[in-house]
Amino acid sequence: MTPVIKNKIQQISDYMIRNNITTNQLHKTLDINNDGSVDKMEFVDGIAKLIMNTNLTRQDLGTIFDSIDLNGDHYLSVNEFGYYLEGAKLEKE
């Protein structure tokens, strides 16, 4: 993963930390069809709506999705979220 992508992923983590959003909460928010996974469209549309004041483009978000989809199944599990969203918590303490 390139440093540029890591920086862009960190922007999402920083947003979550500032707003006290856990990885599980973000995953549930983005999972529009409630199937337990977040597809690329749900991710890109959801993050774009949540983090409006950022320099992340829809193309950036698509690249982030592809980078954190560890198993390549075109869906993000909550574990894949947690693996890359540094500093974000899976659960509130």
PDB file of N, CA, C and O in Angstrom:
ATOM      1  N   MET A   1       0.855  -1.172   0.000  1.00  0.00           N
ATOM      2  CA  MET A   1       0.000   0.000   0.000  1.00  0.00           C
ATOM      3  C   MET A   1       0.901   1.236   0.000  1.00  0.00           C
ATOM      4  O   MET A   1       1.863   1.320   0.764  1.00  0.00           O
ATOM      5  N   THR A   2       0.577   2.172  -0.854  1.00  0.00           N
ATOM      6  CA  THR A   2       1.418   3.355  -0.994  1.00  0.00           C
ATOM      7  C   THR A   2       1.193   4.323   0.173  1.00  0.00           C
ATOM      8  O   THR A   2       0.140   4.294   0.812  1.00  0.00           O
ATOM      9  N   PRO A   3       2.167   5.165   0.444  1.00  0.00           N
ATOM     10  CA  PRO A   3       2.002   6.182   1.497  1.00  0.00           C
ATOM     11  C   PRO A   3       0.828   7.124   1.221  1.00  0.00           C
ATOM     12  O   PRO A   3       0.182   7.594   2.158  1.00  0.00           O
ATOM     13  N   VAL A   4       0.549   7.401  -0.037  1.00  0.00           N
ATOM     14  CA  VAL A   4      -0.571   8.281  -0.391  1.00  0.00           C
ATOM     15  C   VAL A   4      -1.893   7.641   0.029  1.00  0.00           C
ATOM     16  O   VAL A   4      -2.749   8.308   0.609  1.00  0.00           O
ATOM     17  N   ILE A   5      -2.061   6.356  -0.260  1.00  0.00           N
ATOM     18  CA  ILE A   5      -3.287   5.652   0.127  1.00  0.00           C
ATOM     19  C   ILE A   5      -3.381   5.587   1.645  1.00  0.00           C
ATOM     20  O   ILE A   5      -4.456   5.800   2.205  1.00  0.00           O
ATOM     21  N   LYS A   6      -2.273   5.295   2.319  1.00  0.00           N
ATOM     22  CA  LYS A   6      -2.278   5.261   3.782  1.00  0.00           C
ATOM     23  C   LYS A   6      -2.732   6.602   4.348  1.00  0.00           C
ATOM     24  O   LYS A   6      -3.500   6.641   5.309  1.00  0.00           O
ATOM     25  N   ASN A   7      -2.262   7.697   3.759  1.00  0.00           N
ATOM     26  CA  ASN A   7      -2.662   9.030   4.206  1.00  0.00           C
ATOM     27  C   ASN A   7      -4.149   9.253   4.002  1.00  0.00           C
ATOM     28  O   ASN A   7      -4.808   9.839   4.861  1.00  0.00           O
ATOM     29  N   LYS A   8      -4.677   8.805   2.899  1.00  0.00           N
ATOM     30  CA  LYS A   8      -6.106   8.978   2.616  1.00  0.00           C
ATOM     31  C   LYS A   8      -6.958   8.123   3.564  1.00  0.00           C
ATOM     32  O   LYS A   8      -8.020   8.559   4.011  1.00  0.00           O
ATOM     33  N   ILE A   9      -6.495   6.919   3.866  1.00  0.00           N
ATOM     34  CA  ILE A   9      -7.196   6.075   4.832  1.00  0.00           C
ATOM     35  C   ILE A   9      -7.162   6.746   6.206  1.00  0.00           C
ATOM     36  O   ILE A   9      -8.142   6.701   6.950  1.00  0.00           O
ATOM     37  N   GLN A  10      -6.031   7.366   6.537  1.00  0.00           N
ATOM     38  CA  GLN A  10      -5.905   8.034   7.834  1.00  0.00           C
ATOM     39  C   GLN A  10      -6.913   9.179   7.959  1.00  0.00           C
ATOM     40  O   GLN A  10      -7.370   9.478   9.062  1.00  0.00           O
ATOM     41  N   GLN A  11      -7.259   9.817   6.853  1.00  0.00           N
ATOM     42  CA  GLN A  11      -8.274  10.881   6.894  1.00  0.00           C
ATOM     43  C   GLN A  11      -9.616  10.332   7.382  1.00  0.00           C
ATOM     44  O   GLN A  11     -10.328  10.999   8.132  1.00  0.00           O
ATOM     45  N   ILE A  12      -9.952   9.128   6.958  1.00  0.00           N
ATOM     46  CA  ILE A  12     -11.199   8.498   7.418  1.00  0.00           C
ATOM     47  C   ILE A  12     -11.077   8.161   8.902  1.00  0.00           C
ATOM     48  O   ILE A  12     -12.006   8.403   9.672  1.00  0.00           O
ATOM     49  N   SER A  13      -9.932   7.601   9.306  1.00  0.00           N
ATOM     50  CA  SER A  13      -9.708   7.286  10.722  1.00  0.00           C
ATOM     51  C   SER A  13      -9.810   8.540  11.577  1.00  0.00           C
ATOM     52  O   SER A  13     -10.443   8.531  12.633  1.00  0.00           O
ATOM     53  N   ASP A  14      -9.187   9.615  11.117  1.00  0.00           N
ATOM     54  CA  ASP A  14      -9.220  10.869  11.872  1.00  0.00           C
ATOM     55  C   ASP A  14     -10.652  11.375  12.037  1.00  0.00           C
ATOM     56  O   ASP A  14     -11.027  11.848  13.110  1.00  0.00           O
ATOM     57  N   TYR A  15     -11.443  11.275  10.982  1.00  0.00           N
ATOM     58  CA  TYR A  15     -12.855  11.673  11.053  1.00  0.00           C
ATOM     59  C   TYR A  15     -13.586  10.841  12.109  1.00  0.00           C
ATOM     60  O   TYR A  15     -14.361  11.370  12.907  1.00  0.00           O
ATOM     61  N   MET A  16     -13.329   9.543  12.100  1.00  0.00           N
ATOM     62  CA  MET A  16     -13.993   8.658  13.061  1.00  0.00           C
ATOM     63  C   MET A  16     -13.595   9.009  14.490  1.00  0.00           C
ATOM     64  O   MET A  16     -14.442   9.028  15.383  1.00  0.00           O
ATOM     65  N   ILE A  17     -12.334   9.283  14.706  1.00  0.00           N
ATOM     66  CA  ILE A  17     -11.860   9.626  16.040  1.00  0.00           C
ATOM     67  C   ILE A  17     -12.480  10.942  16.499  1.00  0.00           C
ATOM     68  O   ILE A  17     -12.969  11.041  17.625  1.00  0.00           O
ATOM     69  N   ARG A  18     -12.461  11.949  15.632  1.00  0.00           N
ATOM     70  CA  ARG A  18     -13.044  13.263  15.984  1.00  0.00           C
ATOM     71  C   ARG A  18     -14.515  13.156  16.341  1.00  0.00           C
ATOM     72  O   ARG A  18     -15.005  13.887  17.203  1.00  0.00           O
ATOM     73  N   ASN A  19     -15.221  12.248  15.682  1.00  0.00           N
ATOM     74  CA  ASN A  19     -16.666  12.124  15.877  1.00  0.00           C
ATOM     75  C   ASN A  19     -17.052  10.942  16.757  1.00  0.00           C
ATOM     76  O   ASN A  19     -18.230  10.605  16.877  1.00  0.00           O
ATOM     77  N   ASN A  20     -16.045  10.310  17.377  1.00  0.00           N
ATOM     78  CA  ASN A  20     -16.267   9.193  18.290  1.00  0.00           C
ATOM     79  C   ASN A  20     -17.120   8.086  17.649  1.00  0.00           C
ATOM     80  O   ASN A  20     -18.061   7.575  18.256  1.00  0.00           O
ATOM     81  N   ILE A  21     -16.766   7.734  16.413  1.00  0.00           N
ATOM     82  CA  ILE A  21     -17.465   6.694  15.659  1.00  0.00           C
ATOM     83  C   ILE A  21     -16.600   5.445  15.671  1.00  0.00           C
ATOM     84  O   ILE A  21     -15.435   5.497  15.275  1.00  0.00           O
ATOM     85  N   THR A  22     -17.148   4.333  16.116  1.00  0.00           N
ATOM     86  CA  THR A  22     -16.394   3.084  16.108  1.00  0.00           C
ATOM     87  C   THR A  22     -16.429   2.456  14.714  1.00  0.00           C
ATOM     88  O   THR A  22     -17.248   2.814  13.868  1.00  0.00           O
ATOM     89  N   THR A  23     -15.524   1.520  14.506  1.00  0.00           N
ATOM     90  CA  THR A  23     -15.490   0.797  13.233  1.00  0.00           C
ATOM     91  C   THR A  23     -16.812   0.079  12.996  1.00  0.00           C
ATOM     92  O   THR A  23     -17.338   0.087  11.883  1.00  0.00           O
ATOM     93  N   ASN A  24     -17.348  -0.541  14.045  1.00  0.00           N
ATOM     94  CA  ASN A  24     -18.635  -1.233  13.907  1.00  0.00           C
ATOM     95  C   ASN A  24     -19.753  -0.272  13.522  1.00  0.00           C
ATOM     96  O   ASN A  24     -20.585  -0.593  12.673  1.00  0.00           O
ATOM     97  N   GLN A  25     -19.777   0.901  14.139  1.00  0.00           N
ATOM     98  CA  GLN A  25     -20.815   1.887  13.817  1.00  0.00           C
ATOM     99  C   GLN A  25     -20.703   2.345  12.370  1.00  0.00           C
ATOM    100  O   GLN A  25     -21.710   2.442  11.668  1.00  0.00           O
ATOM    101  N   LEU A  26     -19.484   2.627  11.919  1.00  0.00           N
ATOM    102  CA  LEU A  26     -19.296   3.067  10.539  1.00  0.00           C
ATOM    103  C   LEU A  26     -19.729   1.967   9.575  1.00  0.00           C
ATOM    104  O   LEU A  26     -20.405   2.234   8.582  1.00  0.00           O
ATOM    105  N   HIS A  27     -19.344   0.752   9.868  1.00  0.00           N
ATOM    106  CA  HIS A  27     -19.707  -0.370   8.998  1.00  0.00           C
ATOM    107  C   HIS A  27     -21.222  -0.500   8.898  1.00  0.00           C
ATOM    108  O   HIS A  27     -21.758  -0.665   7.802  1.00  0.00           O
ATOM    109  N   LYS A  28     -21.915  -0.426  10.025  1.00  0.00           N
ATOM    110  CA  LYS A  28     -23.382  -0.530  10.027  1.00  0.00           C
ATOM    111  C   LYS A  28     -24.019   0.633   9.272  1.00  0.00           C
ATOM    112  O   LYS A  28     -25.011   0.450   8.566  1.00  0.00           O
ATOM    113  N   THR A  29     -23.454   1.819   9.420  1.00  0.00           N
ATOM    114  CA  THR A  29     -23.982   2.994   8.722  1.00  0.00           C
ATOM    115  C   THR A  29     -23.851   2.840   7.211  1.00  0.00           C
ATOM    116  O   THR A  29     -24.765   3.197   6.466  1.00  0.00           O
ATOM    117  N   LEU A  30     -22.734   2.316   6.764  1.00  0.00           N
ATOM    118  CA  LEU A  30     -22.488   2.178   5.323  1.00  0.00           C
ATOM    119  C   LEU A  30     -23.211   0.991   4.703  1.00  0.00           C
ATOM    120  O   LEU A  30     -23.455   0.973   3.497  1.00  0.00           O
ATOM    121  N   ASP A  31     -23.551   0.008   5.513  1.00  0.00           N
ATOM    122  CA  ASP A  31     -24.211  -1.215   5.021  1.00  0.00           C
ATOM    123  C   ASP A  31     -25.699  -0.939   4.799  1.00  0.00           C
ATOM    124  O   ASP A  31     -26.539  -1.353   5.598  1.00  0.00           O
ATOM    125  N   ILE A  32     -26.014  -0.247   3.723  1.00  0.00           N
ATOM    126  CA  ILE A  32     -27.369   0.219   3.430  1.00  0.00           C
ATOM    127  C   ILE A  32     -28.357  -0.935   3.306  1.00  0.00           C
ATOM    128  O   ILE A  32     -29.487  -0.821   3.779  1.00  0.00           O
ATOM    129  N   ASN A  33     -27.961  -2.041   2.684  1.00  0.00           N
ATOM    130  CA  ASN A  33     -28.899  -3.151   2.484  1.00  0.00           C
ATOM    131  C   ASN A  33     -28.871  -4.165   3.636  1.00  0.00           C
ATOM    132  O   ASN A  33     -29.538  -5.198   3.569  1.00  0.00           O
ATOM    133  N   ASN A  34     -28.114  -3.875   4.675  1.00  0.00           N
ATOM    134  CA  ASN A  34     -28.061  -4.702   5.890  1.00  0.00           C
ATOM    135  C   ASN A  34     -27.714  -6.166   5.625  1.00  0.00           C
ATOM    136  O   ASN A  34     -28.275  -7.063   6.253  1.00  0.00           O
ATOM    137  N   ASP A  35     -26.782  -6.408   4.688  1.00  0.00           N
ATOM    138  CA  ASP A  35     -26.390  -7.790   4.415  1.00  0.00           C
ATOM    139  C   ASP A  35     -25.121  -8.196   5.176  1.00  0.00           C
ATOM    140  O   ASP A  35     -24.622  -9.308   5.000  1.00  0.00           O
ATOM    141  N   GLY A  36     -24.603  -7.304   6.014  1.00  0.00           N
ATOM    142  CA  GLY A  36     -23.433  -7.614   6.820  1.00  0.00           C
ATOM    143  C   GLY A  36     -22.108  -7.265   6.179  1.00  0.00           C
ATOM    144  O   GLY A  36     -21.060  -7.386   6.813  1.00  0.00           O
ATOM    145  N   SER A  37     -22.140  -6.833   4.926  1.00  0.00           N
ATOM    146  CA  SER A  37     -20.934  -6.420   4.210  1.00  0.00           C
ATOM    147  C   SER A  37     -21.200  -5.099   3.508  1.00  0.00           C
ATOM    148  O   SER A  37     -22.344  -4.739   3.230  1.00  0.00           O
ATOM    149  N   VAL A  38     -20.128  -4.395   3.232  1.00  0.00           N
ATOM    150  CA  VAL A  38     -20.223  -3.111   2.532  1.00  0.00           C
ATOM    151  C   VAL A  38     -19.595  -3.281   1.159  1.00  0.00           C
ATOM    152  O   VAL A  38     -18.415  -3.610   1.042  1.00  0.00           O
ATOM    153  N   ASP A  39     -20.401  -3.052   0.109  1.00  0.00           N
ATOM    154  CA  ASP A  39     -19.842  -3.150  -1.235  1.00  0.00           C
ATOM    155  C   ASP A  39     -19.219  -1.808  -1.618  1.00  0.00           C
ATOM    156  O   ASP A  39     -19.306  -0.834  -0.870  1.00  0.00           O
ATOM    157  N   LYS A  40     -18.603  -1.773  -2.773  1.00  0.00           N
ATOM    158  CA  LYS A  40     -17.855  -0.586  -3.193  1.00  0.00           C
ATOM    159  C   LYS A  40     -18.760   0.643  -3.311  1.00  0.00           C
ATOM    160  O   LYS A  40     -18.375   1.734  -2.892  1.00  0.00           O
ATOM    161  N   MET A  41     -19.951   0.476  -3.876  1.00  0.00           N
ATOM    162  CA  MET A  41     -20.853   1.608  -4.037  1.00  0.00           C
ATOM    163  C   MET A  41     -21.303   2.139  -2.675  1.00  0.00           C
ATOM    164  O   MET A  41     -21.347   3.350  -2.459  1.00  0.00           O
ATOM    165  N   GLU A  42     -21.636   1.226  -1.757  1.00  0.00           N
ATOM    166  CA  GLU A  42     -22.039   1.645  -0.406  1.00  0.00           C
ATOM    167  C   GLU A  42     -20.903   2.410   0.268  1.00  0.00           C
ATOM    168  O   GLU A  42     -21.138   3.427   0.921  1.00  0.00           O
ATOM    169  N   PHE A  43     -19.684   1.924   0.112  1.00  0.00           N
ATOM    170  CA  PHE A  43     -18.523   2.565   0.726  1.00  0.00           C
ATOM    171  C   PHE A  43     -18.298   3.956   0.150  1.00  0.00           C
ATOM    172  O   PHE A  43     -18.216   4.936   0.890  1.00  0.00           O
ATOM    173  N   VAL A  44     -18.201   4.038  -1.164  1.00  0.00           N
ATOM    174  CA  VAL A  44     -17.904   5.321  -1.812  1.00  0.00           C
ATOM    175  C   VAL A  44     -19.015   6.336  -1.539  1.00  0.00           C
ATOM    176  O   VAL A  44     -18.735   7.468  -1.143  1.00  0.00           O
ATOM    177  N   ASP A  45     -20.262   5.941  -1.746  1.00  0.00           N
ATOM    178  CA  ASP A  45     -21.382   6.865  -1.517  1.00  0.00           C
ATOM    179  C   ASP A  45     -21.465   7.281  -0.058  1.00  0.00           C
ATOM    180  O   ASP A  45     -21.658   8.457   0.249  1.00  0.00           O
ATOM    181  N   GLY A  46     -21.319   6.314   0.842  1.00  0.00           N
ATOM    182  CA  GLY A  46     -21.460   6.588   2.268  1.00  0.00           C
ATOM    183  C   GLY A  46     -20.368   7.480   2.813  1.00  0.00           C
ATOM    184  O   GLY A  46     -20.654   8.442   3.526  1.00  0.00           O
ATOM    185  N   ILE A  47     -19.127   7.182   2.493  1.00  0.00           N
ATOM    186  CA  ILE A  47     -18.016   7.999   2.985  1.00  0.00           C
ATOM    187  C   ILE A  47     -18.086   9.396   2.377  1.00  0.00           C
ATOM    188  O   ILE A  47     -17.824  10.383   3.065  1.00  0.00           O
ATOM    189  N   ALA A  48     -18.436   9.489   1.103  1.00  0.00           N
ATOM    190  CA  ALA A  48     -18.546  10.801   0.451  1.00  0.00           C
ATOM    191  C   ALA A  48     -19.594  11.665   1.145  1.00  0.00           C
ATOM    192  O   ALA A  48     -19.404  12.874   1.275  1.00  0.00           O
ATOM    193  N   LYS A  49     -20.695  11.066   1.591  1.00  0.00           N
ATOM    194  CA  LYS A  49     -21.740  11.820   2.293  1.00  0.00           C
ATOM    195  C   LYS A  49     -21.318  12.186   3.711  1.00  0.00           C
ATOM    196  O   LYS A  49     -21.602  13.288   4.181  1.00  0.00           O
ATOM    197  N   LEU A  50     -20.641  11.264   4.392  1.00  0.00           N
ATOM    198  CA  LEU A  50     -20.235  11.509   5.777  1.00  0.00           C
ATOM    199  C   LEU A  50     -19.142  12.562   5.895  1.00  0.00           C
ATOM    200  O   LEU A  50     -19.216  13.463   6.730  1.00  0.00           O
ATOM    201  N   ILE A  51     -18.141  12.435   5.058  1.00  0.00           N
ATOM    202  CA  ILE A  51     -16.972  13.310   5.158  1.00  0.00           C
ATOM    203  C   ILE A  51     -16.983  14.267   3.977  1.00  0.00           C
ATOM    204  O   ILE A  51     -16.227  14.102   3.020  1.00  0.00           O
ATOM    205  N   MET A  52     -17.839  15.257   4.056  1.00  0.00           N
ATOM    206  CA  MET A  52     -18.032  16.161   2.926  1.00  0.00           C
ATOM    207  C   MET A  52     -16.891  17.170   2.778  1.00  0.00           C
ATOM    208  O   MET A  52     -16.527  17.518   1.654  1.00  0.00           O
ATOM    209  N   ASN A  53     -16.332  17.635   3.866  1.00  0.00           N
ATOM    210  CA  ASN A  53     -15.284  18.658   3.809  1.00  0.00           C
ATOM    211  C   ASN A  53     -13.911  18.014   3.818  1.00  0.00           C
ATOM    212  O   ASN A  53     -13.183  18.081   4.808  1.00  0.00           O
ATOM    213  N   THR A  54     -13.570  17.396   2.715  1.00  0.00           N
ATOM    214  CA  THR A  54     -12.287  16.701   2.598  1.00  0.00           C
ATOM    215  C   THR A  54     -11.823  16.771   1.154  1.00  0.00           C
ATOM    216  O   THR A  54     -12.579  17.122   0.248  1.00  0.00           O
ATOM    217  N   ASN A  55     -10.567  16.430   0.970  1.00  0.00           N
ATOM    218  CA  ASN A  55     -10.047  16.388  -0.393  1.00  0.00           C
ATOM    219  C   ASN A  55     -10.131  14.986  -0.995  1.00  0.00           C
ATOM    220  O   ASN A  55      -9.538  14.728  -2.042  1.00  0.00           O
ATOM    221  N   LEU A  56     -10.865  14.076  -0.341  1.00  0.00           N
ATOM    222  CA  LEU A  56     -11.035  12.727  -0.872  1.00  0.00           C
ATOM    223  C   LEU A  56     -12.048  12.739  -2.016  1.00  0.00           C
ATOM    224  O   LEU A  56     -13.199  13.135  -1.833  1.00  0.00           O
ATOM    225  N   THR A  57     -11.611  12.307  -3.182  1.00  0.00           N
ATOM    226  CA  THR A  57     -12.509  12.224  -4.326  1.00  0.00           C
ATOM    227  C   THR A  57     -13.180  10.854  -4.351  1.00  0.00           C
ATOM    228  O   THR A  57     -12.772   9.946  -3.626  1.00  0.00           O
ATOM    229  N   ARG A  58     -14.195  10.709  -5.171  1.00  0.00           N
ATOM    230  CA  ARG A  58     -14.845   9.404  -5.320  1.00  0.00           C
ATOM    231  C   ARG A  58     -13.840   8.376  -5.856  1.00  0.00           C
ATOM    232  O   ARG A  58     -13.899   7.203  -5.489  1.00  0.00           O
ATOM    233  N   GLN A  59     -12.930   8.812  -6.713  1.00  0.00           N
ATOM    234  CA  GLN A  59     -11.891   7.917  -7.227  1.00  0.00           C
ATOM    235  C   GLN A  59     -10.967   7.484  -6.085  1.00  0.00           C
ATOM    236  O   GLN A  59     -10.595   6.314  -5.996  1.00  0.00           O
ATOM    237  N   ASP A  60     -10.595   8.438  -5.206  1.00  0.00           N
ATOM    238  CA  ASP A  60      -9.779   8.096  -4.037  1.00  0.00           C
ATOM    239  C   ASP A  60     -10.480   7.046  -3.182  1.00  0.00           C
ATOM    240  O   ASP A  60      -9.862   6.079  -2.737  1.00  0.00           O
ATOM    241  N   LEU A  61     -11.770   7.247  -2.958  1.00  0.00           N
ATOM    242  CA  LEU A  61     -12.534   6.317  -2.124  1.00  0.00           C
ATOM    243  C   LEU A  61     -12.602   4.935  -2.760  1.00  0.00           C
ATOM    244  O   LEU A  61     -12.537   3.926  -2.058  1.00  0.00           O
ATOM    245  N   GLY A  62     -12.731   4.881  -4.069  1.00  0.00           N
ATOM    246  CA  GLY A  62     -12.714   3.596  -4.766  1.00  0.00           C
ATOM    247  C   GLY A  62     -11.370   2.901  -4.625  1.00  0.00           C
ATOM    248  O   GLY A  62     -11.312   1.684  -4.449  1.00  0.00           O
ATOM    249  N   THR A  63     -10.295   3.667  -4.700  1.00  0.00           N
ATOM    250  CA  THR A  63      -8.954   3.115  -4.525  1.00  0.00           C
ATOM    251  C   THR A  63      -8.758   2.621  -3.099  1.00  0.00           C
ATOM    252  O   THR A  63      -8.159   1.568  -2.879  1.00  0.00           O
ATOM    253  N   ILE A  64      -9.264   3.384  -2.128  1.00  0.00           N
ATOM    254  CA  ILE A  64      -9.193   2.957  -0.729  1.00  0.00           C
ATOM    255  C   ILE A  64      -9.936   1.644  -0.560  1.00  0.00           C
ATOM    256  O   ILE A  64      -9.423   0.707   0.052  1.00  0.00           O
ATOM    257  N   PHE A  65     -11.149   1.576  -1.105  1.00  0.00           N
ATOM    258  CA  PHE A  65     -11.934   0.332  -1.017  1.00  0.00           C
ATOM    259  C   PHE A  65     -11.122  -0.845  -1.548  1.00  0.00           C
ATOM    260  O   PHE A  65     -10.997  -1.872  -0.881  1.00  0.00           O
ATOM    261  N   ASP A  66     -10.574  -0.694  -2.742  1.00  0.00           N
ATOM    262  CA  ASP A  66      -9.807  -1.784  -3.356  1.00  0.00           C
ATOM    263  C   ASP A  66      -8.607  -2.168  -2.498  1.00  0.00           C
ATOM    264  O   ASP A  66      -8.237  -3.341  -2.441  1.00  0.00           O
ATOM    265  N   SER A  67      -7.996  -1.190  -1.829  1.00  0.00           N
ATOM    266  CA  SER A  67      -6.817  -1.443  -1.012  1.00  0.00           C
ATOM    267  C   SER A  67      -7.135  -2.167   0.287  1.00  0.00           C
ATOM    268  O   SER A  67      -6.315  -2.941   0.780  1.00  0.00           O
ATOM    269  N   ILE A  68      -8.320  -1.923   0.849  1.00  0.00           N
ATOM    270  CA  ILE A  68      -8.635  -2.554   2.136  1.00  0.00           C
ATOM    271  C   ILE A  68      -9.512  -3.800   1.995  1.00  0.00           C
ATOM    272  O   ILE A  68      -9.823  -4.454   2.991  1.00  0.00           O
ATOM    273  N   ASP A  69      -9.908  -4.130   0.775  1.00  0.00           N
ATOM    274  CA  ASP A  69     -10.636  -5.379   0.524  1.00  0.00           C
ATOM    275  C   ASP A  69      -9.614  -6.510   0.488  1.00  0.00           C
ATOM    276  O   ASP A  69      -9.202  -6.953  -0.584  1.00  0.00           O
ATOM    277  N   LEU A  70      -9.211  -6.969   1.667  1.00  0.00           N
ATOM    278  CA  LEU A  70      -8.095  -7.897   1.810  1.00  0.00           C
ATOM    279  C   LEU A  70      -8.275  -9.207   1.058  1.00  0.00           C
ATOM    280  O   LEU A  70      -7.325  -9.716   0.463  1.00  0.00           O
ATOM    281  N   ASN A  71      -9.482  -9.755   1.078  1.00  0.00           N
ATOM    282  CA  ASN A  71      -9.691 -11.053   0.433  1.00  0.00           C
ATOM    283  C   ASN A  71     -10.169 -10.934  -1.017  1.00  0.00           C
ATOM    284  O   ASN A  71     -10.378 -11.946  -1.686  1.00  0.00           O
ATOM    285  N   GLY A  72     -10.341  -9.715  -1.496  1.00  0.00           N
ATOM    286  CA  GLY A  72     -10.689  -9.504  -2.890  1.00  0.00           C
ATOM    287  C   GLY A  72     -12.082  -9.948  -3.289  1.00  0.00           C
ATOM    288  O   GLY A  72     -12.337 -10.226  -4.460  1.00  0.00           O
ATOM    289  N   ASP A  73     -12.999 -10.016  -2.306  1.00  0.00           N
ATOM    290  CA  ASP A  73     -14.356 -10.484  -2.619  1.00  0.00           C
ATOM    291  C   ASP A  73     -15.312  -9.348  -3.005  1.00  0.00           C
ATOM    292  O   ASP A  73     -16.496  -9.587  -3.240  1.00  0.00           O
ATOM    293  N   HIS A  74     -14.804  -8.128  -3.069  1.00  0.00           N
ATOM    294  CA  HIS A  74     -15.566  -6.934  -3.464  1.00  0.00           C
ATOM    295  C   HIS A  74     -16.567  -6.494  -2.398  1.00  0.00           C
ATOM    296  O   HIS A  74     -17.520  -5.770  -2.689  1.00  0.00           O
ATOM    297  N   TYR A  75     -16.345  -6.932  -1.174  1.00  0.00           N
ATOM    298  CA  TYR A  75     -17.135  -6.520  -0.018  1.00  0.00           C
ATOM    299  C   TYR A  75     -16.185  -6.279   1.145  1.00  0.00           C
ATOM    300  O   TYR A  75     -15.149  -6.935   1.256  1.00  0.00           O
ATOM    301  N   LEU A  76     -16.540  -5.341   2.006  1.00  0.00           N
ATOM    302  CA  LEU A  76     -15.730  -5.091   3.191  1.00  0.00           C
ATOM    303  C   LEU A  76     -16.445  -5.617   4.421  1.00  0.00           C
ATOM    304  O   LEU A  76     -17.589  -5.256   4.697  1.00  0.00           O
ATOM    305  N   SER A  77     -15.755  -6.472   5.152  1.00  0.00           N
ATOM    306  CA  SER A  77     -16.265  -6.927   6.439  1.00  0.00           C
ATOM    307  C   SER A  77     -15.838  -5.916   7.503  1.00  0.00           C
ATOM    308  O   SER A  77     -14.982  -5.066   7.256  1.00  0.00           O
ATOM    309  N   VAL A  78     -16.429  -6.013   8.661  1.00  0.00           N
ATOM    310  CA  VAL A  78     -16.040  -5.115   9.746  1.00  0.00           C
ATOM    311  C   VAL A  78     -14.582  -5.360  10.128  1.00  0.00           C
ATOM    312  O   VAL A  78     -13.898  -4.434  10.566  1.00  0.00           O
ATOM    313  N   ASN A  79     -14.101  -6.581   9.970  1.00  0.00           N
ATOM    314  CA  ASN A  79     -12.700  -6.875  10.278  1.00  0.00           C
ATOM    315  C   ASN A  79     -11.747  -6.195   9.303  1.00  0.00           C
ATOM    316  O   ASN A  79     -10.688  -5.716   9.707  1.00  0.00           O
ATOM    317  N   GLU A  80     -12.111  -6.148   8.032  1.00  0.00           N
ATOM    318  CA  GLU A  80     -11.271  -5.447   7.062  1.00  0.00           C
ATOM    319  C   GLU A  80     -11.232  -3.953   7.384  1.00  0.00           C
ATOM    320  O   GLU A  80     -10.189  -3.315   7.240  1.00  0.00           O
ATOM    321  N   PHE A  81     -12.354  -3.398   7.817  1.00  0.00           N
ATOM    322  CA  PHE A  81     -12.377  -2.001   8.257  1.00  0.00           C
ATOM    323  C   PHE A  81     -11.385  -1.811   9.395  1.00  0.00           C
ATOM    324  O   PHE A  81     -10.527  -0.930   9.346  1.00  0.00           O
ATOM    325  N   GLY A  82     -11.511  -2.644  10.416  1.00  0.00           N
ATOM    326  CA  GLY A  82     -10.713  -2.499  11.623  1.00  0.00           C
ATOM    327  C   GLY A  82      -9.225  -2.661  11.384  1.00  0.00           C
ATOM    328  O   GLY A  82      -8.409  -2.068  12.089  1.00  0.00           O
ATOM    329  N   TYR A  83      -8.875  -3.455  10.399  1.00  0.00           N
ATOM    330  CA  TYR A  83      -7.476  -3.706  10.113  1.00  0.00           C
ATOM    331  C   TYR A  83      -6.762  -2.446   9.626  1.00  0.00           C
ATOM    332  O   TYR A  83      -5.597  -2.228   9.959  1.00  0.00           O
ATOM    333  N   TYR A  84      -7.444  -1.624   8.848  1.00  0.00           N
ATOM    334  CA  TYR A  84      -6.808  -0.459   8.238  1.00  0.00           C
ATOM    335  C   TYR A  84      -7.151   0.883   8.861  1.00  0.00           C
ATOM    336  O   TYR A  84      -6.393   1.839   8.694  1.00  0.00           O
ATOM    337  N   LEU A  85      -8.250   0.987   9.560  1.00  0.00           N
ATOM    338  CA  LEU A  85      -8.629   2.277  10.115  1.00  0.00           C
ATOM    339  C   LEU A  85      -7.896   2.485  11.443  1.00  0.00           C
ATOM    340  O   LEU A  85      -8.453   2.298  12.525  1.00  0.00           O
ATOM    341  N   GLU A  86      -6.636   2.876  11.319  1.00  0.00           N
ATOM    342  CA  GLU A  86      -5.751   3.016  12.469  1.00  0.00           C
ATOM    343  C   GLU A  86      -6.290   4.044  13.443  1.00  0.00           C
ATOM    344  O   GLU A  86      -6.704   5.138  13.058  1.00  0.00           O
ATOM    345  N   GLY A  87      -6.277   3.671  14.704  1.00  0.00           N
ATOM    346  CA  GLY A  87      -6.718   4.586  15.725  1.00  0.00           C
ATOM    347  C   GLY A  87      -8.215   4.534  15.963  1.00  0.00           C
ATOM    348  O   GLY A  87      -8.691   5.008  16.994  1.00  0.00           O
ATOM    349  N   ALA A  88      -8.953   3.976  15.045  1.00  0.00           N
ATOM    350  CA  ALA A  88     -10.394   3.847  15.230  1.00  0.00           C
ATOM    351  C   ALA A  88     -10.646   2.604  16.075  1.00  0.00           C
ATOM    352  O   ALA A  88      -9.940   1.604  15.948  1.00  0.00           O
ATOM    353  N   LYS A  89     -11.624   2.672  16.908  1.00  0.00           N
ATOM    354  CA  LYS A  89     -11.917   1.557  17.815  1.00  0.00           C
ATOM    355  C   LYS A  89     -13.008   0.676  17.240  1.00  0.00           C
ATOM    356  O   LYS A  89     -13.932   1.163  16.589  1.00  0.00           O
ATOM    357  N   LEU A  90     -12.900  -0.627  17.484  1.00  0.00           N
ATOM    358  CA  LEU A  90     -13.959  -1.538  17.081  1.00  0.00           C
ATOM    359  C   LEU A  90     -15.204  -1.327  17.947  1.00  0.00           C
ATOM    360  O   LEU A  90     -16.330  -1.374  17.451  1.00  0.00           O
ATOM    361  N   GLU A  91     -14.995  -1.099  19.211  1.00  0.00           N
ATOM    362  CA  GLU A  91     -16.107  -0.874  20.139  1.00  0.00           C
ATOM    363  C   GLU A  91     -15.766   0.301  21.034  1.00  0.00           C
ATOM    364  O   GLU A  91     -14.592   0.585  21.272  1.00  0.00           O
ATOM    365  N   LYS A  92     -16.772   0.974  21.522  1.00  0.00           N
ATOM    366  CA  LYS A  92     -16.529   2.032  22.499  1.00  0.00           C
ATOM    367  C   LYS A  92     -16.111   1.399  23.810  1.00  0.00           C
ATOM    368  O   LYS A  92     -16.648   0.370  24.222  1.00  0.00           O
ATOM    369  N   GLU A  93     -15.145   2.028  24.459  1.00  0.00           N
ATOM    370  CA  GLU A  93     -14.701   1.518  25.757  1.00  0.00           C
ATOM    371  C   GLU A  93     -15.575   2.032  26.868  1.00  0.00           C
ATOM    372  O   GLU A  93     -15.349   1.705  28.033  1.00  0.00           O
TER     373      GLU A  93
END
